[in-house]
């Protein structure tokens, strides 16, 4: 091999050695990044193992408590919580989050409880009104008892607002004047000394309003349109709990108003969204206190019917993803090791060739010096 050819070969080998070393450094850096990524995956995995979810006490299996994943429908629905509590969900301003059905019923009632209940198919009237239209013969005793109940209901309301007819009160006849089709489309009346007078609401307190609404409901049910028969009334004990549940919602809405969540990005049917809003405090909880006869504040941390537990399903998903990520990293790490091994073998071969060519050049140089010396 000539001097120039040897030198050219040496330069080529030097370039390849440099490229080999650069490639090795690049792969070594990639292995460091891979190790960092592995550390982050491990950190995320350990954090994800702490995943929890909110659950609600919904029953008992013998003596064992049964909890179900929290949702808007479960928490605020009728008689769903085993603790017997009725919940409402509000925003930070106290407005009640309701379903579209409740919102429409409230709007149609225009602030009237009886119309609100009727829009949902119910009436708080607790008298048997089926005989009015079923064709059954209503006895004089039935009529007397019903009229007496109506009379007593109006007595309580009138007394509560300071109205009294003294002895003449016992001669009052109550009735209902309908203004057209539909439930509670009209007004209650009383007749005194041959004059029929509307019974308008004249109270100022919640108790007075409740007495008036109840008296109105049984008056309309008995004297009003036959359409009332289609309503589910409190005369059936099975309906009483649900009617009270709806009444509680109505009264709570009356205090601070209501709103709905029903667009493409947000829906109360989205359980993940609902739980997240509760955790962030964007949505707040209240439960109905029978002792206080109103809704009182509670929280997911302090409420005995709500429990935070390990989210086994989420953890299983996290573990599966972790195993997949680690398998990919191991595969990449093995690939890098093979490439480094290949580069190391190539480097040794190039180094051997480099040393050989360098030796030839050195001998040629020495020989040349000897000739000209």
C-alpha positions as CSV (number, residue, x, y, z in Angstrom):
1,X,0.0,0.0,0.0
2,X,1.5,3.4,-1.0
3,X,2.0,6.3,1.3
4,X,-0.9,8.3,-0.1
5,X,-3.3,5.4,-0.1
6,X,-2.4,4.6,3.5
7,X,-3.0,8.1,4.6
8,X,-6.3,8.2,2.8
9,X,-7.3,5.0,4.4
10,X,-6.3,6.3,7.8
11,X,-8.4,9.4,7.4
12,X,-11.4,7.3,6.3
13,X,-11.0,5.0,9.4
14,X,-10.6,8.1,11.6
15,X,-13.9,9.6,10.3
16,X,-15.6,6.3,10.8
17,X,-14.3,6.0,14.4
18,X,-15.5,9.5,15.1
19,X,-18.9,8.7,13.6
20,X,-19.0,5.5,15.7
21,X,-18.2,7.3,18.9
22,X,-20.8,10.0,18.1
23,X,-23.4,7.3,17.5
24,X,-22.5,5.6,20.8
25,X,-22.8,8.9,22.7
26,X,-26.2,9.5,21.1
27,X,-27.4,6.1,22.1
28,X,-26.0,6.5,25.6
29,X,-27.9,9.8,25.9
30,X,-31.0,8.1,24.7
31,X,-30.6,5.4,27.4
32,X,-30.3,8.1,30.0
33,X,-33.5,9.7,28.7
34,X,-35.1,6.3,28.8
35,X,-34.1,5.8,32.4
36,X,-35.5,9.2,33.3
37,X,-38.8,8.3,31.6
38,X,-38.8,5.0,33.5
39,X,-38.4,6.9,36.8
40,X,-41.3,9.2,35.8
41,X,-43.5,6.3,34.9
42,X,-42.8,4.7,38.2
43,X,-43.6,7.9,40.0
44,X,-46.9,8.4,38.1
45,X,-47.7,4.7,38.7
46,X,-47.2,5.0,42.5
47,X,-49.3,8.2,42.5
48,X,-52.1,6.5,40.4
49,X,-52.3,3.6,42.9
50,X,-53.7,6.2,45.3
51,X,-56.7,6.7,43.0
52,X,-60.0,6.9,44.9
53,X,-63.7,7.4,44.1
54,X,-66.7,8.7,45.9
55,X,-69.4,6.2,46.9
56,X,-72.8,6.5,48.5
57,X,-74.4,4.2,51.1
58,X,-77.3,2.6,49.2
59,X,-78.2,-0.5,51.3
60,X,-77.1,-3.4,53.4
61,X,-76.2,-7.0,52.7
62,X,-77.1,-8.5,56.1
63,X,-75.0,-6.3,58.4
64,X,-72.5,-5.2,55.7
65,X,-72.9,-1.8,54.2
66,X,-73.3,-1.5,50.5
67,X,-71.8,1.5,48.7
68,X,-72.4,2.5,45.1
69,X,-70.4,4.9,42.9
70,X,-71.6,8.5,43.3
71,X,-73.7,10.1,40.6
72,X,-76.1,13.1,40.5
73,X,-79.1,10.8,39.8
74,X,-78.2,8.4,42.7
75,X,-77.5,11.1,45.2
76,X,-80.5,13.4,44.5
77,X,-83.0,10.7,43.5
78,X,-85.9,9.7,45.7
79,X,-85.1,7.2,48.5
80,X,-81.8,6.1,47.0
81,X,-79.6,6.7,50.0
82,X,-79.8,4.1,52.7
83,X,-79.3,6.7,55.4
84,X,-82.7,8.1,54.4
85,X,-81.4,11.5,53.5
86,X,-82.7,13.7,50.7
87,X,-80.0,15.7,49.0
88,X,-79.9,18.7,46.7
89,X,-76.9,19.9,44.8
90,X,-76.2,23.6,44.5
91,X,-73.7,26.0,42.9
92,X,-71.6,28.4,44.9
93,X,-74.5,30.9,44.9
94,X,-76.9,28.4,46.3
95,X,-78.9,27.8,43.1
96,X,-80.2,24.3,43.0
97,X,-79.0,22.0,40.2
98,X,-82.1,20.2,38.8
99,X,-83.1,18.0,35.9
100,X,-84.9,19.4,32.9
101,X,-88.0,17.7,34.1
102,X,-88.0,19.5,37.4
103,X,-87.1,22.8,35.7
104,X,-90.0,22.6,33.3
105,X,-92.4,21.6,36.1
106,X,-91.3,24.6,38.1
107,X,-91.6,27.0,35.2
108,X,-95.1,25.7,34.3
109,X,-96.2,26.1,37.9
110,X,-94.9,29.7,38.0
111,X,-94.1,29.4,41.7
112,X,-97.2,27.5,42.7
113,X,-96.6,24.2,44.5
114,X,-99.8,22.5,43.5
115,X,-99.2,23.3,39.8
116,X,-95.6,22.1,40.2
117,X,-96.8,18.8,41.6
118,X,-99.5,18.4,39.0
119,X,-97.0,19.0,36.2
120,X,-95.2,15.9,37.6
121,X,-98.4,13.9,37.9
122,X,-99.0,14.3,41.7
123,X,-101.3,16.1,44.1
124,X,-100.8,16.6,47.9
125,X,-104.5,16.1,48.3
126,X,-105.0,13.2,50.8
127,X,-108.7,12.5,50.1
128,X,-110.1,9.7,48.0
129,X,-111.4,11.5,44.9
130,X,-111.9,8.5,42.7
131,X,-115.6,8.2,43.6
132,X,-116.3,11.5,42.0
133,X,-115.8,10.1,38.5
134,X,-115.5,6.3,38.8
135,X,-119.3,5.8,38.8
136,X,-119.2,4.5,42.4
137,X,-121.9,5.8,44.6
138,X,-120.5,8.2,47.2
139,X,-122.4,8.0,50.4
140,X,-123.7,11.0,52.4
141,X,-121.2,10.0,55.1
142,X,-118.3,10.1,52.6
143,X,-119.4,13.5,51.5
144,X,-119.7,14.7,55.0
145,X,-116.3,13.5,56.1
146,X,-114.6,15.0,53.0
147,X,-116.3,18.3,53.3
148,X,-115.4,18.4,57.0
149,X,-111.7,17.7,56.2
150,X,-111.8,20.6,53.6
151,X,-113.4,22.8,56.2
152,X,-110.8,22.0,58.8
153,X,-108.0,22.6,56.4
154,X,-109.3,26.1,55.6
155,X,-109.9,26.7,59.3
156,X,-106.2,26.2,60.0
157,X,-105.1,28.5,57.2
158,X,-107.6,31.2,58.1
159,X,-106.6,31.1,61.7
160,X,-102.9,31.3,60.8
161,X,-103.5,34.6,59.0
162,X,-105.7,36.0,61.7
163,X,-109.0,35.7,59.8
164,X,-112.1,34.6,61.7
165,X,-115.8,34.4,60.9
166,X,-116.8,33.6,64.5
167,X,-119.9,31.6,64.8
168,X,-120.8,32.2,61.2
169,X,-117.7,30.3,60.1
170,X,-119.5,27.1,60.7
171,X,-121.9,28.0,58.0
172,X,-119.3,28.5,55.4
173,X,-119.5,26.5,52.2
174,X,-116.2,26.0,50.3
175,X,-116.0,25.4,46.6
176,X,-113.7,25.7,43.6
177,X,-114.3,27.8,40.5
178,X,-112.5,26.4,37.4
179,X,-111.3,28.8,34.7
180,X,-110.8,26.1,32.1
181,X,-109.0,22.8,31.4
182,X,-106.0,21.9,33.4
183,X,-105.0,21.2,37.0
184,X,-105.5,24.1,39.5
185,X,-106.7,26.4,36.8
186,X,-109.0,28.4,38.9
187,X,-109.4,29.4,42.6
188,X,-111.0,28.2,45.8
189,X,-114.1,30.0,47.1
190,X,-116.2,30.3,50.2
191,X,-119.9,31.3,50.4
192,X,-121.1,33.4,53.3
193,X,-124.6,34.9,53.6
194,X,-125.3,33.9,50.0
195,X,-122.1,35.6,48.6
196,X,-119.4,33.6,46.9
197,X,-115.9,35.1,47.6
198,X,-112.5,34.0,46.3
199,X,-110.1,32.5,48.8
200,X,-106.9,34.3,47.9
201,X,-103.6,33.8,49.7
202,X,-103.0,36.4,52.4
203,X,-100.1,34.9,54.4
204,X,-96.5,35.9,54.7
205,X,-94.8,32.8,56.2
206,X,-93.8,29.4,54.8
207,X,-96.2,27.7,57.3
208,X,-99.1,29.8,56.1
209,X,-98.3,29.1,52.5
210,X,-98.2,25.3,53.2
211,X,-101.6,25.4,55.0
212,X,-103.1,27.4,52.0
213,X,-101.6,25.1,49.4
214,X,-102.9,22.0,51.2
215,X,-106.4,23.3,51.6
216,X,-106.4,24.4,48.0
217,X,-105.3,21.0,46.8
218,X,-108.1,19.0,48.5
219,X,-110.6,21.6,47.5
220,X,-109.7,21.4,43.9
221,X,-109.5,17.6,44.1
222,X,-113.0,17.4,45.4
223,X,-114.8,20.3,43.7
224,X,-112.6,20.9,40.7
225,X,-112.3,19.3,37.2
226,X,-112.5,15.5,36.9
227,X,-109.0,15.6,35.4
228,X,-107.7,15.6,38.9
229,X,-108.5,11.9,39.2
230,X,-105.5,11.1,37.0
231,X,-103.1,12.6,39.5
232,X,-101.4,10.4,42.1
233,X,-102.5,11.7,45.4
234,X,-101.3,11.5,49.0
235,X,-104.5,9.5,49.8
236,X,-102.3,6.6,48.7
237,X,-99.7,6.0,51.3
238,X,-97.2,4.9,48.7
239,X,-97.2,8.4,47.1
240,X,-96.8,10.4,50.3
241,X,-93.0,10.1,50.5
242,X,-92.4,11.1,46.9
243,X,-94.8,14.0,47.2
244,X,-92.9,15.3,50.2
245,X,-89.7,14.8,48.3
246,X,-90.9,16.9,45.5
247,X,-92.3,19.5,47.9
248,X,-88.9,19.8,49.6
249,X,-87.3,20.4,46.2
250,X,-89.9,23.1,45.3
251,X,-89.4,24.9,48.6
252,X,-85.6,24.9,48.3
253,X,-85.9,26.3,44.7
254,X,-88.1,29.0,46.1
255,X,-85.3,30.2,48.3
256,X,-82.5,30.9,45.8
257,X,-83.6,29.6,42.4
258,X,-82.4,26.8,40.2
259,X,-80.4,26.1,37.1
260,X,-79.7,23.1,34.8
261,X,-76.6,21.7,33.2
262,X,-77.5,20.4,29.8
263,X,-75.1,21.3,26.9
264,X,-72.6,19.4,24.8
265,X,-69.7,19.8,27.2
266,X,-71.5,19.4,30.6
267,X,-74.3,17.1,31.7
268,X,-75.4,15.9,35.1
269,X,-75.4,12.4,33.6
270,X,-71.6,12.6,33.3
271,X,-70.6,10.9,36.6
272,X,-66.9,11.8,36.2
273,X,-67.8,15.5,35.7
274,X,-70.1,15.4,38.7
275,X,-67.6,13.9,41.0
276,X,-64.9,16.3,39.9
277,X,-67.1,19.3,40.5
278,X,-67.9,18.0,44.0
279,X,-64.2,17.5,44.8
280,X,-63.3,21.0,43.5
281,X,-66.1,22.6,45.5
282,X,-67.8,24.0,42.4
283,X,-70.8,22.0,43.4
284,X,-72.0,21.8,47.0
285,X,-74.3,19.5,48.9
286,X,-77.2,20.0,51.2
287,X,-79.5,17.4,52.9
288,X,-83.0,17.8,54.2
289,X,-83.1,18.0,58.0
290,X,-86.4,16.7,59.4
291,X,-85.6,18.4,62.7
292,X,-84.9,21.8,61.1
293,X,-87.5,21.3,58.4
294,X,-85.1,22.7,55.8
295,X,-82.0,21.8,53.8
296,X,-78.7,22.2,55.6
297,X,-75.1,22.2,54.3
298,X,-73.0,19.1,54.3
299,X,-69.8,18.0,52.4
300,X,-68.3,14.9,50.8
301,X,-65.7,14.9,53.6
302,X,-68.1,15.1,56.6
303,X,-71.2,13.3,55.4
304,X,-71.6,9.8,56.9
305,X,-73.5,8.5,53.9
306,X,-70.6,9.4,51.5
307,X,-67.3,7.5,51.5
308,X,-64.1,7.8,49.6
309,X,-62.7,4.4,48.7
310,X,-59.9,2.9,46.5
311,X,-60.9,3.0,42.9
312,X,-60.1,-0.6,42.0
313,X,-61.2,-0.2,38.4
314,X,-59.1,2.8,37.8
315,X,-56.1,1.1,39.5
316,X,-56.5,-1.9,37.2
317,X,-56.4,0.4,34.2
318,X,-53.4,2.2,35.5
319,X,-51.6,-1.1,36.2
320,X,-52.3,-2.4,32.7
321,X,-51.0,0.9,31.2
322,X,-47.9,0.7,33.4
323,X,-47.1,-2.8,32.3
324,X,-47.4,-1.7,28.6
325,X,-45.2,1.3,29.1
326,X,-42.6,-0.7,31.0
327,X,-42.6,-3.3,28.3
328,X,-42.0,-0.7,25.6
329,X,-39.1,0.8,27.6
330,X,-37.5,-2.5,28.1
331,X,-37.8,-3.2,24.4
332,X,-36.2,0.1,23.6
333,X,-33.5,-0.5,26.2
334,X,-32.7,-3.9,24.7
335,X,-32.6,-2.3,21.2
336,X,-30.1,0.4,22.4
337,X,-27.9,-2.3,24.1
338,X,-27.8,-4.3,20.8
339,X,-26.9,-1.1,18.9
340,X,-24.2,-0.3,21.4
341,X,-22.8,-3.8,21.2
342,X,-22.7,-3.6,17.4
343,X,-21.0,-0.2,17.6
344,X,-18.5,-1.5,20.1
345,X,-17.6,-4.5,17.8
346,X,-17.3,-2.1,14.9
347,X,-15.2,0.3,17.0
348,X,-12.8,-2.5,17.9
349,X,-12.4,-3.6,14.3
350,X,-11.8,0.0,13.1
351,X,-9.4,0.6,15.9
352,X,-7.5,-2.6,15.0
353,X,-7.4,-1.5,11.3
354,X,-6.5,2.0,12.3
355,X,-3.5,0.8,14.4
356,X,-2.4,-1.5,11.5
357,X,-2.5,1.3,8.9
358,X,-0.9,3.7,11.2
359,X,1.9,1.2,11.8
360,X,2.4,0.8,8.0
361,X,2.6,4.6,7.6
362,X,5.1,4.9,10.4
363,X,7.3,2.2,8.9
364,X,7.1,3.8,5.4
365,X,8.1,7.1,6.9
366,X,11.0,5.5,8.8
367,X,12.2,3.7,5.7
368,X,12.0,7.0,3.6
369,X,14.1,8.8,6.2
370,X,16.7,6.0,6.1
371,X,17.0,6.2,2.3
372,X,17.7,10.0,2.3
373,X,19.9,10.0,5.4
